[in-house]
Amino acid sequence: MSQDLLEVKSLGRAFQTRDATPSLRWVIEDMSFSVAEGEFVTIIGPSGSGKSTLLNLLSQIDLPSAGEIWVAGERVSEASLKKARPGLDCRIGYVTQDDNLLPWRNLLDNVVFPLKVQGRLDAQGMERARALLDAVGLLGFEKYYPHELSGGMRKRASIIRTLVYDPPIILMDEPFGALDAQTRLHLQSDLLKLWTVKRKTILFVTHDIIEAIGLADRVLVLSRAPTHIASEHVVDLPRPRMLDTLLTQPAFTALHERIRGQVQ
């Protein structure tokens, strides 16, 4: 069994209210969970339950008010720290809701930009970028600029841009939320294909129960704020998965109903 790569222990995040008499409002409180190396975990919860706040803490963009975060057996974040370390020295990748492609760079330049910033852009890195582009059907569009690409193509590029520098942990914050259903299904399949090849540790936030089950080894359900882990569900569905046929499987239907009742 794989070892835990990411551990969250009694994590909390509070913010000052803007009332006449300011006080602390806890968005996340006493949250604990772990993610094994190579595991694909999805997180789902009610609106306003602090999903994006959690990813900001895990990516080291923000610091916790309580608790600890451990990566590969090393404590990397706790309330006593004074300064955040965004990306944790390139060990944590973060795919946000927006693609954030640079409009003045073409597709290939956007994809290899992290390697260039890190001083690691060489022939091997360029070859890896082209292989990833080929895996999701973007080879041939290297010289196109973001405004010349569809929303789905830009989203594929943003995922590859994170994969190309090979971080051990990848966080994803509802990356497919703004896309139409057909494009979303294609991207989900592409993501599973890439994950199967690289076996990265992925923590994927979504508001879509079908997506949460279809992608994951395990689904974590968040409570309402102040948020903690309300429940977790192992997804005992065989891989590789054909996402467009999942809805007909009895095991999927039963799990969907359990999670839907908890999220509502």
Buried (B, 14 or more C-beta within 10 A) or exposed (E): EEEBBBBBBEBBBBEEEEEEEEEEBBBBBBBEBBBBBBBBBBBBBBEEBBBBBBBBBBBBBBBBBBBBBBBBEEEBBBBEEEEBBEBBEBBBBBBBBEBEBEEEBBBBBBBBBBBEEEEBBEEEBBEBBBEBBEBBEBBEBBEBBBEEBEBBBBBBBBBBBBBBBBBBBBBBBBBBEEBEEEBBBBBBBBBBEBBEEBEBBBBBBBBBBBBBBBBBBBBBBBBBBBBBBBEEBEBEBEEEBEBEEBEEBEEBEEBBEBBEEBBE
